[in-house]
Amino acid sequence: MIIDYSFLINGFSLIQISGYIDPGSFTAIMAMIIGGIAGVGMTLKMYWYKIKEKMSK
């Protein structure tokens, strides 16, 4: 019994990837980055007085 594994090699090969990136991908990535920065900023704003008090001691 001979099993042909060429479908695995051809199906999962990186050579056949066309390299197309959806134009909306950049927008989604930028939204994640901006959201992360905003989240860090809001966290610092919420805890600013506690941080300031610990640094001044």
Phi and psi restraints in degrees (value plus and minus 20) as a CYANA .aco file:
   2 ILE   PHI    -128.5   -88.5
   2 ILE   PSI     106.5   146.5
   3 ILE   PHI    -126.4   -86.4
   3 ILE   PSI     111.8   151.8
   4 ASP   PHI    -113.4   -73.4
   4 ASP   PSI      91.3   131.3
   5 TYR   PHI    -115.2   -75.2
   5 TYR   PSI     -11.1    28.9
   6 SER   PHI     -84.4   -44.4
   6 SER   PSI     -47.7    -7.7
   7 PHE   PHI     -85.3   -45.3
   7 PHE   PSI     -51.8   -11.8
   8 LEU   PHI     -90.8   -50.8
   8 LEU   PSI     -62.8   -22.8
   9 ILE   PHI     -85.8   -45.8
   9 ILE   PSI     -64.2   -24.2
  10 ASN   PHI     -94.5   -54.5
  10 ASN   PSI     -53.1   -13.1
  11 GLY   PHI     -94.7   -54.7
  11 GLY   PSI     -51.7   -11.7
  12 PHE   PHI    -130.9   -90.9
  12 PHE   PSI      -5.2    34.8
  13 SER   PHI     -98.4   -58.4
  13 SER   PSI     118.7   158.7
  14 LEU   PHI     -96.5   -56.5
  14 LEU   PSI     -32.0     8.0
  15 ILE   PHI     -88.2   -48.2
  15 ILE   PSI     -52.0   -12.0
  16 GLN   PHI    -107.2   -67.2
  16 GLN   PSI     -19.4    20.6
  17 ILE   PHI     -96.5   -56.5
  17 ILE   PSI     110.5   150.5
  18 SER   PHI     -98.3   -58.3
  18 SER   PSI     -40.1    -0.1
  19 GLY   PHI      66.2   106.2
  19 GLY   PSI      -4.7    35.3
  20 TYR   PHI     -97.2   -57.2
  20 TYR   PSI     109.3   149.3
  21 ILE   PHI    -135.6   -95.6
  21 ILE   PSI     107.2   147.2
  22 ASP   PHI     -81.2   -41.2
  22 ASP   PSI     115.6   155.6
  23 PRO   PHI     -79.4   -39.4
  23 PRO   PSI     -46.1    -6.1
  24 GLY   PHI     -96.5   -56.5
  24 GLY   PSI     -31.5     8.5
  25 SER   PHI     -84.4   -44.4
  25 SER   PSI     -62.3   -22.3
  26 PHE   PHI     -83.1   -43.1
  26 PHE   PSI     -60.8   -20.8
  27 THR   PHI     -82.8   -42.8
  27 THR   PSI     -62.1   -22.1
  28 ALA   PHI     -86.2   -46.2
  28 ALA   PSI     -60.4   -20.4
  29 ILE   PHI     -85.6   -45.6
  29 ILE   PSI     -62.9   -22.9
  30 MET   PHI     -85.2   -45.2
  30 MET   PSI     -57.2   -17.2
  31 ALA   PHI     -84.0   -44.0
  31 ALA   PSI     -58.6   -18.6
  32 MET   PHI     -86.4   -46.4
  32 MET   PSI     -61.8   -21.8
  33 ILE   PHI     -85.4   -45.4
  33 ILE   PSI     -66.9   -26.9
  34 ILE   PHI     -84.7   -44.7
  34 ILE   PSI     -59.5   -19.5
  35 GLY   PHI     -83.8   -43.8
  35 GLY   PSI     -59.2   -19.2
  36 GLY   PHI     -84.9   -44.9
  36 GLY   PSI     -62.2   -22.2
  37 ILE   PHI     -84.1   -44.1
  37 ILE   PSI     -62.1   -22.1
  38 ALA   PHI     -84.7   -44.7
  38 ALA   PSI     -58.4   -18.4
  39 GLY   PHI     -84.5   -44.5
  39 GLY   PSI     -62.8   -22.8
  40 VAL   PHI     -84.3   -44.3
  40 VAL   PSI     -61.7   -21.7
  41 GLY   PHI     -82.5   -42.5
  41 GLY   PSI     -62.7   -22.7
  42 MET   PHI     -88.1   -48.1
  42 MET   PSI     -56.7   -16.7
  43 THR   PHI     -84.1   -44.1
  43 THR   PSI     -64.2   -24.2
  44 LEU   PHI     -83.3   -43.3
  44 LEU   PSI     -58.8   -18.8
  45 LYS   PHI     -84.1   -44.1
  45 LYS   PSI     -60.3   -20.3
  46 MET   PHI     -86.5   -46.5
  46 MET   PSI     -57.5   -17.5
  47 TYR   PHI    -124.3   -84.3
  47 TYR   PSI      -5.3    34.7
  48 TRP   PHI     -79.5   -39.5
  48 TRP   PSI     -63.9   -23.9
  49 TYR   PHI     -87.3   -47.3
  49 TYR   PSI     -56.8   -16.8
  50 LYS   PHI     -87.1   -47.1
  50 LYS   PSI     -61.6   -21.6
  51 ILE   PHI     -85.8   -45.8
  51 ILE   PSI     -64.1   -24.1
  52 LYS   PHI     -83.0   -43.0
  52 LYS   PSI     -60.4   -20.4
  53 GLU   PHI     -85.1   -45.1
  53 GLU   PSI     -61.0   -21.0
  54 LYS   PHI     -90.1   -50.1
  54 LYS   PSI     -53.5   -13.5
  55 MET   PHI     -95.1   -55.1
  55 MET   PSI     -47.5    -7.5
  56 SER   PHI    -102.2   -62.2
  56 SER   PSI     -33.1     6.9
